[in-house]
Amino acid sequence: MKEKGNGEEHEIVLEEHVVEKDLGVYVDNALSFKEHVIRSTAKANKVVGIIRRTFDFLTDDLLVLLYKSLVRPLLEYGHSVWQPQHKTLCSDVEGVQRRATKLLASIRDKPYPERLATLRLPSLEFRRKRGDMIDLWKYIHGVYDTDRPHFDIEKTRDTRGNSLKINKHRCRLNLRNNSFSHRVNRLDKHWENHPSLYNPECAS
């Protein structure tokens, strides 16, 4: 790359970087965010280890408090940007919470879903998808004071459902299909079989 200044031409060599950190998120040149997942899960696992070594006895409430305060924020920061596309990375992130719930001897031998139900902790995958839904609502209704992603919004007169329908365009690359503005179109499918769809908790 050449740059002109003071009548002279200077040559600038641009270095190629595989990974760059931007606002706390590690972005790689393939946009897989593998490096970010590796670093965030490693840091979170260290905190889980500190909790295990520091507390000889943990109650359910104390573990949940420590986990929500010290561990989960490390795994969820900036998730709208780096949400894992591949199941392996998703499993790596979920694995931290899986190990944390095993710190309680009383539920250690139960399956992971039962441990989550006992502690009333949603899975991290569920929370990321729910976070997408909340962010989408805020973008559409102008709560975020920033440039929003492009959404092709169609207004309808459907009084029984949502009056705002988001049209999804086809993507040639899976990478683009996992971007925020495209993956939120799959939220209706995600909530389709949610337990509270036909059996709301408020009615039980």
Buried (B, 14 or more C-beta within 10 A) or exposed (E): EEEEEEEEEEEEEEEEEEBEEEEEBBBBEEBBBBBBBEBBBEEBBEBBEEBBEEEEEBEEEEBBEBBEEBBBEBBBBBBBBBBBBBEEBBEBBBBBBBBBBBBBEEBEEBEBEEBBEBBEBBBBBEBBBBBBBEBBEEBBEEEEEEEBEEBEEEEEEEEEEEEBBBEBEEEEEEEEBBBBBBBBBEBEEBEEEEEEEEEEEEEE
